[in-house]
Amino acid sequence: MTVRTKRSKHPHDDAPDTSAEFRRIAELPDGPQKDELRRSVVRA
């Protein structure tokens, strides 16, 4: 019998804050500026 315990969520303290970039991506129309911003967030 396998017993699973609930894991605590990783707080992601080591990840950069990209919330402003995601808001900007949502606002931008499709195009090169949006593509570049999306790529920079993925690299972050």
C-alpha positions in Angstrom: 0.0 0.0 0.0 1.3 3.4 -1.0 0.8 6.3 1.4 1.0 9.8 0.0 1.6 12.8 2.1 0.6 16.3 1.2 3.5 18.3 0.0 3.8 22.0 0.9 3.9 24.2 -2.1 7.2 25.7 -3.1 7.1 29.4 -2.5 9.0 30.3 -5.6 11.1 32.8 -3.7 13.9 32.3 -6.2 11.8 33.3 -9.2 11.7 36.8 -10.5 8.5 38.8 -10.2 7.0 38.9 -13.7 3.5 40.0 -12.9 3.8 43.4 -14.6 5.2 41.7 -17.7 2.3 39.2 -17.9 -0.2 42.1 -17.6 1.6 43.9 -20.4 1.5 40.7 -22.6 -2.2 40.5 -22.0 -2.7 44.1 -23.1 -0.5 44.1 -26.2 -1.9 43.2 -29.7 -0.2 40.3 -31.5 3.0 41.3 -33.1 6.8 41.5 -32.6 6.7 43.6 -29.4 4.4 41.0 -27.7 6.6 38.1 -29.0 9.8 39.7 -27.7 8.2 40.4 -24.3 6.9 36.8 -24.1 10.4 35.5 -24.9 12.0 37.6 -22.2 9.6 36.4 -19.6 10.3 32.8 -20.6 14.0 33.4 -20.2 13.5 34.9 -16.7 
